[in-house]
Amino acid sequence: MLGNTMWAGHWLWMLIVAVVVVIPVWRICQRTGYPGWLGLLILFPVVNLLFLYFIAFSAWPGDKAGEHNG
């Protein structure tokens, strides 16, 4: 009957994956001119997809030239 419980390693694994994903997104937010804490949005389902599209297609505050590269 172990199928209904989560073993302790599961929570550790979830924490490791969260750190591995959040740190690069945090840095991307900082480099684009947005606050780094926006990288935490990557942890929420559906919100993470909307956030990636927002970062990909919005004008970045950190882009000093104001030119769009696409």
mmCIF file of the N, C-alpha and C atoms, coordinates in Angstrom:
data_MODEL
# 
_entry.id   MODEL 
# 
loop_
_atom_site.group_PDB 
_atom_site.id 
_atom_site.type_symbol 
_atom_site.label_atom_id 
_atom_site.label_alt_id 
_atom_site.label_comp_id 
_atom_site.label_asym_id 
_atom_site.label_entity_id 
_atom_site.label_seq_id 
_atom_site.pdbx_PDB_ins_code 
_atom_site.Cartn_x 
_atom_site.Cartn_y 
_atom_site.Cartn_z 
_atom_site.occupancy 
_atom_site.B_iso_or_equiv 
_atom_site.pdbx_formal_charge 
_atom_site.auth_seq_id 
_atom_site.auth_comp_id 
_atom_site.auth_asym_id 
_atom_site.auth_atom_id 
_atom_site.pdbx_PDB_model_num 
ATOM 1   N N  . MET A 1 1  ? 0.794  -1.188 0.000   1.00 0.00 ? 1  MET A N  1 
ATOM 2   C CA . MET A 1 1  ? 0.000  0.000  0.000   1.00 0.00 ? 1  MET A CA 1 
ATOM 3   C C  . MET A 1 1  ? 0.851  1.272  0.000   1.00 0.00 ? 1  MET A C  1 
ATOM 4   N N  . LEU A 1 2  ? 2.057  1.212  -0.528  1.00 0.00 ? 2  LEU A N  1 
ATOM 5   C CA . LEU A 1 2  ? 2.917  2.373  -0.576  1.00 0.00 ? 2  LEU A CA 1 
ATOM 6   C C  . LEU A 1 2  ? 2.572  3.310  -1.733  1.00 0.00 ? 2  LEU A C  1 
ATOM 7   N N  . GLY A 1 3  ? 1.678  2.901  -2.604  1.00 0.00 ? 3  GLY A N  1 
ATOM 8   C CA . GLY A 1 3  ? 1.334  3.717  -3.754  1.00 0.00 ? 3  GLY A CA 1 
ATOM 9   C C  . GLY A 1 3  ? 0.605  5.005  -3.408  1.00 0.00 ? 3  GLY A C  1 
ATOM 10  N N  . ASN A 1 4  ? 0.010  5.067  -2.237  1.00 0.00 ? 4  ASN A N  1 
ATOM 11  C CA . ASN A 1 4  ? -0.756 6.256  -1.858  1.00 0.00 ? 4  ASN A CA 1 
ATOM 12  C C  . ASN A 1 4  ? 0.052  7.271  -1.077  1.00 0.00 ? 4  ASN A C  1 
ATOM 13  N N  . THR A 1 5  ? 1.277  6.961  -0.750  1.00 0.00 ? 5  THR A N  1 
ATOM 14  C CA . THR A 1 5  ? 2.092  7.891  0.027   1.00 0.00 ? 5  THR A CA 1 
ATOM 15  C C  . THR A 1 5  ? 3.290  8.347  -0.793  1.00 0.00 ? 5  THR A C  1 
ATOM 16  N N  . MET A 1 6  ? 3.799  9.509  -0.453  1.00 0.00 ? 6  MET A N  1 
ATOM 17  C CA . MET A 1 6  ? 5.005  10.006 -1.119  1.00 0.00 ? 6  MET A CA 1 
ATOM 18  C C  . MET A 1 6  ? 6.186  9.781  -0.198  1.00 0.00 ? 6  MET A C  1 
ATOM 19  N N  . TRP A 1 7  ? 7.219  9.205  -0.717  1.00 0.00 ? 7  TRP A N  1 
ATOM 20  C CA . TRP A 1 7  ? 8.405  8.962  0.084   1.00 0.00 ? 7  TRP A CA 1 
ATOM 21  C C  . TRP A 1 7  ? 9.177  10.257 0.255   1.00 0.00 ? 7  TRP A C  1 
ATOM 22  N N  . ALA A 1 8  ? 9.979  10.332 1.276   1.00 0.00 ? 8  ALA A N  1 
ATOM 23  C CA . ALA A 1 8  ? 10.688 11.566 1.631   1.00 0.00 ? 8  ALA A CA 1 
ATOM 24  C C  . ALA A 1 8  ? 11.581 12.058 0.499   1.00 0.00 ? 8  ALA A C  1 
ATOM 25  N N  . GLY A 1 9  ? 12.143 11.146 -0.266  1.00 0.00 ? 9  GLY A N  1 
ATOM 26  C CA . GLY A 1 9  ? 13.009 11.520 -1.381  1.00 0.00 ? 9  GLY A CA 1 
ATOM 27  C C  . GLY A 1 9  ? 12.264 12.289 -2.464  1.00 0.00 ? 9  GLY A C  1 
ATOM 28  N N  . HIS A 1 10 ? 10.967 12.077 -2.540  1.00 0.00 ? 10 HIS A N  1 
ATOM 29  C CA . HIS A 1 10 ? 10.166 12.787 -3.540  1.00 0.00 ? 10 HIS A CA 1 
ATOM 30  C C  . HIS A 1 10 ? 10.226 14.288 -3.288  1.00 0.00 ? 10 HIS A C  1 
ATOM 31  N N  . TRP A 1 11 ? 10.072 14.695 -2.053  1.00 0.00 ? 11 TRP A N  1 
ATOM 32  C CA . TRP A 1 11 ? 10.103 16.118 -1.718  1.00 0.00 ? 11 TRP A CA 1 
ATOM 33  C C  . TRP A 1 11 ? 11.482 16.713 -1.963  1.00 0.00 ? 11 TRP A C  1 
ATOM 34  N N  . LEU A 1 12 ? 12.513 15.947 -1.680  1.00 0.00 ? 12 LEU A N  1 
ATOM 35  C CA . LEU A 1 12 ? 13.875 16.411 -1.944  1.00 0.00 ? 12 LEU A CA 1 
ATOM 36  C C  . LEU A 1 12 ? 14.083 16.580 -3.446  1.00 0.00 ? 12 LEU A C  1 
ATOM 37  N N  . TRP A 1 13 ? 13.609 15.621 -4.219  1.00 0.00 ? 13 TRP A N  1 
ATOM 38  C CA . TRP A 1 13 ? 13.724 15.688 -5.667  1.00 0.00 ? 13 TRP A CA 1 
ATOM 39  C C  . TRP A 1 13 ? 12.975 16.904 -6.217  1.00 0.00 ? 13 TRP A C  1 
ATOM 40  N N  . MET A 1 14 ? 11.788 17.171 -5.700  1.00 0.00 ? 14 MET A N  1 
ATOM 41  C CA . MET A 1 14 ? 11.007 18.325 -6.138  1.00 0.00 ? 14 MET A CA 1 
ATOM 42  C C  . MET A 1 14 ? 11.754 19.628 -5.826  1.00 0.00 ? 14 MET A C  1 
ATOM 43  N N  . LEU A 1 15 ? 12.389 19.699 -4.676  1.00 0.00 ? 15 LEU A N  1 
ATOM 44  C CA . LEU A 1 15 ? 13.152 20.884 -4.293  1.00 0.00 ? 15 LEU A CA 1 
ATOM 45  C C  . LEU A 1 15 ? 14.350 21.083 -5.216  1.00 0.00 ? 15 LEU A C  1 
ATOM 46  N N  . ILE A 1 16 ? 15.052 20.017 -5.532  1.00 0.00 ? 16 ILE A N  1 
ATOM 47  C CA . ILE A 1 16 ? 16.221 20.096 -6.420  1.00 0.00 ? 16 ILE A CA 1 
ATOM 48  C C  . ILE A 1 16 ? 15.798 20.579 -7.804  1.00 0.00 ? 16 ILE A C  1 
ATOM 49  N N  . VAL A 1 17 ? 14.726 20.010 -8.339  1.00 0.00 ? 17 VAL A N  1 
ATOM 50  C CA . VAL A 1 17 ? 14.246 20.407 -9.662  1.00 0.00 ? 17 VAL A CA 1 
ATOM 51  C C  . VAL A 1 17 ? 13.815 21.873 -9.647  1.00 0.00 ? 17 VAL A C  1 
ATOM 52  N N  . ALA A 1 18 ? 13.141 22.294 -8.589  1.00 0.00 ? 18 ALA A N  1 
ATOM 53  C CA . ALA A 1 18 ? 12.703 23.689 -8.494  1.00 0.00 ? 18 ALA A CA 1 
ATOM 54  C C  . ALA A 1 18 ? 13.902 24.628 -8.496  1.00 0.00 ? 18 ALA A C  1 
ATOM 55  N N  . VAL A 1 19 ? 14.931 24.293 -7.751  1.00 0.00 ? 19 VAL A N  1 
ATOM 56  C CA . VAL A 1 19 ? 16.126 25.145 -7.697  1.00 0.00 ? 19 VAL A CA 1 
ATOM 57  C C  . VAL A 1 19 ? 16.822 25.174 -9.049  1.00 0.00 ? 19 VAL A C  1 
ATOM 58  N N  . VAL A 1 20 ? 16.924 24.019 -9.695  1.00 0.00 ? 20 VAL A N  1 
ATOM 59  C CA . VAL A 1 20 ? 17.603 23.928 -10.988 1.00 0.00 ? 20 VAL A CA 1 
ATOM 60  C C  . VAL A 1 20 ? 16.854 24.735 -12.054 1.00 0.00 ? 20 VAL A C  1 
ATOM 61  N N  . VAL A 1 21 ? 15.548 24.827 -11.948 1.00 0.00 ? 21 VAL A N  1 
ATOM 62  C CA . VAL A 1 21 ? 14.757 25.564 -12.930 1.00 0.00 ? 21 VAL A CA 1 
ATOM 63  C C  . VAL A 1 21 ? 14.668 27.048 -12.579 1.00 0.00 ? 21 VAL A C  1 
ATOM 64  N N  . VAL A 1 22 ? 14.480 27.365 -11.309 1.00 0.00 ? 22 VAL A N  1 
ATOM 65  C CA . VAL A 1 22 ? 14.239 28.758 -10.917 1.00 0.00 ? 22 VAL A CA 1 
ATOM 66  C C  . VAL A 1 22 ? 15.487 29.618 -11.067 1.00 0.00 ? 22 VAL A C  1 
ATOM 67  N N  . ILE A 1 23 ? 16.651 29.111 -10.740 1.00 0.00 ? 23 ILE A N  1 
ATOM 68  C CA . ILE A 1 23 ? 17.877 29.926 -10.791 1.00 0.00 ? 23 ILE A CA 1 
ATOM 69  C C  . ILE A 1 23 ? 18.136 30.479 -12.195 1.00 0.00 ? 23 ILE A C  1 
ATOM 70  N N  . PRO A 1 24 ? 18.092 29.656 -13.255 1.00 0.00 ? 24 PRO A N  1 
ATOM 71  C CA . PRO A 1 24 ? 18.322 30.241 -14.589 1.00 0.00 ? 24 PRO A CA 1 
ATOM 72  C C  . PRO A 1 24 ? 17.231 31.236 -15.009 1.00 0.00 ? 24 PRO A C  1 
ATOM 73  N N  . VAL A 1 25 ? 15.987 30.953 -14.664 1.00 0.00 ? 25 VAL A N  1 
ATOM 74  C CA . VAL A 1 25 ? 14.911 31.867 -15.036 1.00 0.00 ? 25 VAL A CA 1 
ATOM 75  C C  . VAL A 1 25 ? 15.043 33.173 -14.266 1.00 0.00 ? 25 VAL A C  1 
ATOM 76  N N  . TRP A 1 26 ? 15.475 33.094 -13.016 1.00 0.00 ? 26 TRP A N  1 
ATOM 77  C CA . TRP A 1 26 ? 15.716 34.298 -12.209 1.00 0.00 ? 26 TRP A CA 1 
ATOM 78  C C  . TRP A 1 26 ? 16.758 35.180 -12.895 1.00 0.00 ? 26 TRP A C  1 
ATOM 79  N N  . ARG A 1 27 ? 17.854 34.543 -13.349 1.00 0.00 ? 27 ARG A N  1 
ATOM 80  C CA . ARG A 1 27 ? 18.924 35.284 -14.029 1.00 0.00 ? 27 ARG A CA 1 
ATOM 81  C C  . ARG A 1 27 ? 18.448 35.872 -15.359 1.00 0.00 ? 27 ARG A C  1 
ATOM 82  N N  . ILE A 1 28 ? 17.621 35.130 -16.084 1.00 0.00 ? 28 ILE A N  1 
ATOM 83  C CA . ILE A 1 28 ? 17.085 35.634 -17.353 1.00 0.00 ? 28 ILE A CA 1 
ATOM 84  C C  . ILE A 1 28 ? 16.241 36.873 -17.092 1.00 0.00 ? 28 ILE A C  1 
ATOM 85  N N  . CYS A 1 29 ? 15.416 36.822 -16.061 1.00 0.00 ? 29 CYS A N  1 
ATOM 86  C CA . CYS A 1 29 ? 14.589 37.987 -15.716 1.00 0.00 ? 29 CYS A CA 1 
ATOM 87  C C  . CYS A 1 29 ? 15.462 39.193 -15.397 1.00 0.00 ? 29 CYS A C  1 
ATOM 88  N N  . GLN A 1 30 ? 16.507 38.986 -14.636 1.00 0.00 ? 30 GLN A N  1 
ATOM 89  C CA . GLN A 1 30 ? 17.395 40.091 -14.285 1.00 0.00 ? 30 GLN A CA 1 
ATOM 90  C C  . GLN A 1 30 ? 18.081 40.660 -15.520 1.00 0.00 ? 30 GLN A C  1 
ATOM 91  N N  . ARG A 1 31 ? 18.521 39.812 -16.415 1.00 0.00 ? 31 ARG A N  1 
ATOM 92  C CA . ARG A 1 31 ? 19.230 40.281 -17.609 1.00 0.00 ? 31 ARG A CA 1 
ATOM 93  C C  . ARG A 1 31 ? 18.320 41.014 -18.587 1.00 0.00 ? 31 ARG A C  1 
ATOM 94  N N  . THR A 1 32 ? 17.030 40.663 -18.571 1.00 0.00 ? 32 THR A N  1 
ATOM 95  C CA . THR A 1 32 ? 16.100 41.340 -19.463 1.00 0.00 ? 32 THR A CA 1 
ATOM 96  C C  . THR A 1 32 ? 15.576 42.636 -18.870 1.00 0.00 ? 32 THR A C  1 
ATOM 97  N N  . GLY A 1 33 ? 15.875 42.886 -17.589 1.00 0.00 ? 33 GLY A N  1 
ATOM 98  C CA . GLY A 1 33 ? 15.462 44.120 -16.951 1.00 0.00 ? 33 GLY A CA 1 
ATOM 99  C C  . GLY A 1 33 ? 14.262 43.980 -16.035 1.00 0.00 ? 33 GLY A C  1 
ATOM 100 N N  . TYR A 1 34 ? 13.721 42.780 -15.912 1.00 0.00 ? 34 TYR A N  1 
ATOM 101 C CA . TYR A 1 34 ? 12.609 42.524 -14.997 1.00 0.00 ? 34 TYR A CA 1 
ATOM 102 C C  . TYR A 1 34 ? 13.156 42.098 -13.649 1.00 0.00 ? 34 TYR A C  1 
ATOM 103 N N  . PRO A 1 35 ? 12.366 42.239 -12.580 1.00 0.00 ? 35 PRO A N  1 
ATOM 104 C CA . PRO A 1 35 ? 12.842 41.790 -11.266 1.00 0.00 ? 35 PRO A CA 1 
ATOM 105 C C  . PRO A 1 35 ? 13.048 40.269 -11.255 1.00 0.00 ? 35 PRO A C  1 
ATOM 106 N N  . GLY A 1 36 ? 14.096 39.822 -10.585 1.00 0.00 ? 36 GLY A N  1 
ATOM 107 C CA . GLY A 1 36 ? 14.414 38.398 -10.542 1.00 0.00 ? 36 GLY A CA 1 
ATOM 108 C C  . GLY A 1 36 ? 13.333 37.542 -9.941  1.00 0.00 ? 36 GLY A C  1 
ATOM 109 N N  . TRP A 1 37 ? 12.584 38.081 -8.978  1.00 0.00 ? 37 TRP A N  1 
ATOM 110 C CA . TRP A 1 37 ? 11.558 37.274 -8.317  1.00 0.00 ? 37 TRP A CA 1 
ATOM 111 C C  . TRP A 1 37 ? 10.469 36.815 -9.277  1.00 0.00 ? 37 TRP A C  1 
ATOM 112 N N  . LEU A 1 38 ? 10.357 37.432 -10.443 1.00 0.00 ? 38 LEU A N  1 
ATOM 113 C CA . LEU A 1 38 ? 9.397  36.950 -11.440 1.00 0.00 ? 38 LEU A CA 1 
ATOM 114 C C  . LEU A 1 38 ? 9.725  35.531 -11.898 1.00 0.00 ? 38 LEU A C  1 
ATOM 115 N N  . GLY A 1 39 ? 10.978 35.119 -11.703 1.00 0.00 ? 39 GLY A N  1 
ATOM 116 C CA . GLY A 1 39 ? 11.375 33.759 -12.048 1.00 0.00 ? 39 GLY A CA 1 
ATOM 117 C C  . GLY A 1 39 ? 10.630 32.701 -11.262 1.00 0.00 ? 39 GLY A C  1 
ATOM 118 N N  . LEU A 1 40 ? 10.082 33.079 -10.118 1.00 0.00 ? 40 LEU A N  1 
ATOM 119 C CA . LEU A 1 40 ? 9.308  32.130 -9.319  1.00 0.00 ? 40 LEU A CA 1 
ATOM 120 C C  . LEU A 1 40 ? 8.008  31.732 -10.006 1.00 0.00 ? 40 LEU A C  1 
ATOM 121 N N  . LEU A 1 41 ? 7.558  32.531 -10.964 1.00 0.00 ? 41 LEU A N  1 
ATOM 122 C CA . LEU A 1 41 ? 6.332  32.198 -11.695 1.00 0.00 ? 41 LEU A CA 1 
ATOM 123 C C  . LEU A 1 41 ? 6.482  30.917 -12.497 1.00 0.00 ? 41 LEU A C  1 
ATOM 124 N N  . ILE A 1 42 ? 7.713  30.527 -12.771 1.00 0.00 ? 42 ILE A N  1 
ATOM 125 C CA . ILE A 1 42 ? 7.962  29.324 -13.551 1.00 0.00 ? 42 ILE A CA 1 
ATOM 126 C C  . ILE A 1 42 ? 7.522  28.060 -12.812 1.00 0.00 ? 42 ILE A C  1 
ATOM 127 N N  . LEU A 1 43 ? 7.289  28.169 -11.519 1.00 0.00 ? 43 LEU A N  1 
ATOM 128 C CA . LEU A 1 43 ? 6.890  27.015 -10.708 1.00 0.00 ? 43 LEU A CA 1 
ATOM 129 C C  . LEU A 1 43 ? 5.403  26.688 -10.809 1.00 0.00 ? 43 LEU A C  1 
ATOM 130 N N  . PHE A 1 44 ? 4.600  27.598 -11.355 1.00 0.00 ? 44 PHE A N  1 
ATOM 131 C CA . PHE A 1 44 ? 3.158  27.404 -11.386 1.00 0.00 ? 44 PHE A CA 1 
ATOM 132 C C  . PHE A 1 44 ? 2.698  26.961 -12.767 1.00 0.00 ? 44 PHE A C  1 
ATOM 133 N N  . PRO A 1 45 ? 2.006  25.828 -12.836 1.00 0.00 ? 45 PRO A N  1 
ATOM 134 C CA . PRO A 1 45 ? 1.518  25.349 -14.132 1.00 0.00 ? 45 PRO A CA 1 
ATOM 135 C C  . PRO A 1 45 ? 0.629  26.385 -14.810 1.00 0.00 ? 45 PRO A C  1 
ATOM 136 N N  . VAL A 1 46 ? 0.660  26.423 -16.092 1.00 0.00 ? 46 VAL A N  1 
ATOM 137 C CA . VAL A 1 46 ? -0.046 27.329 -16.983 1.00 0.00 ? 46 VAL A CA 1 
ATOM 138 C C  . VAL A 1 46 ? 0.518  28.750 -16.873 1.00 0.00 ? 46 VAL A C  1 
ATOM 139 N N  . VAL A 1 47 ? 0.732  29.243 -15.653 1.00 0.00 ? 47 VAL A N  1 
ATOM 140 C CA . VAL A 1 47 ? 1.333  30.567 -15.473 1.00 0.00 ? 47 VAL A CA 1 
ATOM 141 C C  . VAL A 1 47 ? 2.733  30.570 -16.085 1.00 0.00 ? 47 VAL A C  1 
ATOM 142 N N  . ASN A 1 48 ? 3.455  29.442 -15.949 1.00 0.00 ? 48 ASN A N  1 
ATOM 143 C CA . ASN A 1 48 ? 4.809  29.384 -16.495 1.00 0.00 ? 48 ASN A CA 1 
ATOM 144 C C  . ASN A 1 48 ? 4.805  29.531 -18.020 1.00 0.00 ? 48 ASN A C  1 
ATOM 145 N N  . LEU A 1 49 ? 3.833  28.952 -18.687 1.00 0.00 ? 49 LEU A N  1 
ATOM 146 C CA . LEU A 1 49 ? 3.758  29.093 -20.143 1.00 0.00 ? 49 LEU A CA 1 
ATOM 147 C C  . LEU A 1 49 ? 3.427  30.535 -20.545 1.00 0.00 ? 49 LEU A C  1 
ATOM 148 N N  . LEU A 1 50 ? 2.482  31.132 -19.850 1.00 0.00 ? 50 LEU A N  1 
ATOM 149 C CA . LEU A 1 50 ? 2.141  32.526 -20.128 1.00 0.00 ? 50 LEU A CA 1 
ATOM 150 C C  . LEU A 1 50 ? 3.342  33.437 -19.868 1.00 0.00 ? 50 LEU A C  1 
ATOM 151 N N  . PHE A 1 51 ? 4.081  33.135 -18.805 1.00 0.00 ? 51 PHE A N  1 
ATOM 152 C CA . PHE A 1 51 ? 5.257  33.930 -18.461 1.00 0.00 ? 51 PHE A CA 1 
ATOM 153 C C  . PHE A 1 51 ? 6.335  33.821 -19.540 1.00 0.00 ? 51 PHE A C  1 
ATOM 154 N N  . LEU A 1 52 ? 6.564  32.620 -20.065 1.00 0.00 ? 52 LEU A N  1 
ATOM 155 C CA . LEU A 1 52 ? 7.563  32.450 -21.122 1.00 0.00 ? 52 LEU A CA 1 
ATOM 156 C C  . LEU A 1 52 ? 7.187  33.230 -22.377 1.00 0.00 ? 52 LEU A C  1 
ATOM 157 N N  . TYR A 1 53 ? 5.905  33.222 -22.728 1.00 0.00 ? 53 TYR A N  1 
ATOM 158 C CA . TYR A 1 53 ? 5.466  34.006 -23.879 1.00 0.00 ? 53 TYR A CA 1 
ATOM 159 C C  . TYR A 1 53 ? 5.615  35.499 -23.612 1.00 0.00 ? 53 TYR A C  1 
ATOM 160 N N  . PHE A 1 54 ? 5.324  35.921 -22.388 1.00 0.00 ? 54 PHE A N  1 
ATOM 161 C CA . PHE A 1 54 ? 5.493  37.321 -22.019 1.00 0.00 ? 54 PHE A CA 1 
ATOM 162 C C  . PHE A 1 54 ? 6.950  37.748 -22.184 1.00 0.00 ? 54 PHE A C  1 
ATOM 163 N N  . ILE A 1 55 ? 7.871  36.941 -21.657 1.00 0.00 ? 55 ILE A N  1 
ATOM 164 C CA . ILE A 1 55 ? 9.307  37.261 -21.764 1.00 0.00 ? 55 ILE A CA 1 
ATOM 165 C C  . ILE A 1 55 ? 9.754  37.247 -23.226 1.00 0.00 ? 55 ILE A C  1 
ATOM 166 N N  . ALA A 1 56 ? 9.243  36.309 -23.993 1.00 0.00 ? 56 ALA A N  1 
ATOM 167 C CA . ALA A 1 56 ? 9.692  36.164 -25.378 1.00 0.00 ? 56 ALA A CA 1 
ATOM 168 C C  . ALA A 1 56 ? 9.221  37.303 -26.281 1.00 0.00 ? 56 ALA A C  1 
ATOM 169 N N  . PHE A 1 57 ? 8.018  37.802 -26.049 1.00 0.00 ? 57 PHE A N  1 
ATOM 170 C CA . PHE A 1 57 ? 7.435  38.738 -27.005 1.00 0.00 ? 57 PHE A CA 1 
ATOM 171 C C  . PHE A 1 57 ? 7.244  40.156 -26.487 1.00 0.00 ? 57 PHE A C  1 
ATOM 172 N N  . SER A 1 58 ? 7.588  40.436 -25.239 1.00 0.00 ? 58 SER A N  1 
ATOM 173 C CA . SER A 1 58 ? 7.437  41.803 -24.735 1.00 0.00 ? 58 SER A CA 1 
ATOM 174 C C  . SER A 1 58 ? 8.731  42.585 -24.957 1.00 0.00 ? 58 SER A C  1 
ATOM 175 N N  . ALA A 1 59 ? 8.609  43.891 -24.900 1.00 0.00 ? 59 ALA A N  1 
ATOM 176 C CA . ALA A 1 59 ? 9.800  44.746 -24.963 1.00 0.00 ? 59 ALA A CA 1 
ATOM 177 C C  . ALA A 1 59 ? 10.493 44.679 -23.610 1.00 0.00 ? 59 ALA A C  1 
ATOM 178 N N  . TRP A 1 60 ? 11.770 44.397 -23.606 1.00 0.00 ? 60 TRP A N  1 
ATOM 179 C CA . TRP A 1 60 ? 12.513 44.239 -22.359 1.00 0.00 ? 60 TRP A CA 1 
ATOM 180 C C  . TRP A 1 60 ? 12.950 45.593 -21.830 1.00 0.00 ? 60 TRP A C  1 
ATOM 181 N N  . PRO A 1 61 ? 12.703 45.851 -20.555 1.00 0.00 ? 61 PRO A N  1 
ATOM 182 C CA . PRO A 1 61 ? 13.155 47.118 -19.976 1.00 0.00 ? 61 PRO A CA 1 
ATOM 183 C C  . PRO A 1 61 ? 14.679 47.269 -20.012 1.00 0.00 ? 61 PRO A C  1 
ATOM 184 N N  . GLY A 1 62 ? 15.396 46.168 -19.973 1.00 0.00 ? 62 GLY A N  1 
ATOM 185 C CA . GLY A 1 62 ? 16.856 46.221 -19.970 1.00 0.00 ? 62 GLY A CA 1 
ATOM 186 C C  . GLY A 1 62 ? 17.481 46.406 -21.332 1.00 0.00 ? 62 GLY A C  1 
ATOM 187 N N  . ASP A 1 63 ? 16.667 46.378 -22.384 1.00 0.00 ? 63 ASP A N  1 
ATOM 188 C CA . ASP A 1 63 ? 17.187 46.547 -23.738 1.00 0.00 ? 63 ASP A CA 1 
ATOM 189 C C  . ASP A 1 63 ? 17.404 48.035 -23.990 1.00 0.00 ? 63 ASP A C  1 
ATOM 190 N N  . LYS A 1 64 ? 18.618 48.485 -23.817 1.00 0.00 ? 64 LYS A N  1 
ATOM 191 C CA . LYS A 1 64 ? 18.937 49.921 -23.888 1.00 0.00 ? 64 LYS A CA 1 
ATOM 192 C C  . LYS A 1 64 ? 18.763 50.485 -25.297 1.00 0.00 ? 64 LYS A C  1 
ATOM 193 N N  . ALA A 1 65 ? 18.986 49.672 -26.291 1.00 0.00 ? 65 ALA A N  1 
ATOM 194 C CA . ALA A 1 65 ? 18.882 50.161 -27.664 1.00 0.00 ? 65 ALA A CA 1 
ATOM 195 C C  . ALA A 1 65 ? 17.422 50.330 -28.080 1.00 0.00 ? 65 ALA A C  1 
ATOM 196 N N  . GLY A 1 66 ? 16.516 49.584 -27.437 1.00 0.00 ? 66 GLY A N  1 
ATOM 197 C CA . GLY A 1 66 ? 15.110 49.682 -27.773 1.00 0.00 ? 66 GLY A CA 1 
ATOM 198 C C  . GLY A 1 66 ? 14.763 48.979 -29.086 1.00 0.00 ? 66 GLY A C  1 
ATOM 199 N N  . GLU A 1 67 ? 15.691 48.206 -29.600 1.00 0.00 ? 67 GLU A N  1 
ATOM 200 C CA . GLU A 1 67 ? 15.459 47.506 -30.854 1.00 0.00 ? 67 GLU A CA 1 
ATOM 201 C C  . GLU A 1 67 ? 14.938 46.116 -30.564 1.00 0.00 ? 67 GLU A C  1 
ATOM 202 N N  . HIS A 1 68 ? 14.124 45.626 -31.448 1.00 0.00 ? 68 HIS A N  1 
ATOM 203 C CA . HIS A 1 68 ? 13.584 44.271 -31.323 1.00 0.00 ? 68 HIS A CA 1 
ATOM 204 C C  . HIS A 1 68 ? 14.416 43.346 -32.197 1.00 0.00 ? 68 HIS A C  1 
ATOM 205 N N  . ASN A 1 69 ? 14.868 42.239 -31.645 1.00 0.00 ? 69 ASN A N  1 
ATOM 206 C CA . ASN A 1 69 ? 15.750 41.307 -32.364 1.00 0.00 ? 69 ASN A CA 1 
ATOM 207 C C  . ASN A 1 69 ? 14.963 40.205 -33.056 1.00 0.00 ? 69 ASN A C  1 
ATOM 208 N N  . GLY A 1 70 ? 13.849 40.420 -33.546 1.00 0.00 ? 70 GLY A N  1 
ATOM 209 C CA . GLY A 1 70 ? 13.103 39.337 -34.154 1.00 0.00 ? 70 GLY A CA 1 
ATOM 210 C C  . GLY A 1 70 ? 12.307 39.809 -35.249 1.00 0.00 ? 70 GLY A C  1 
# 
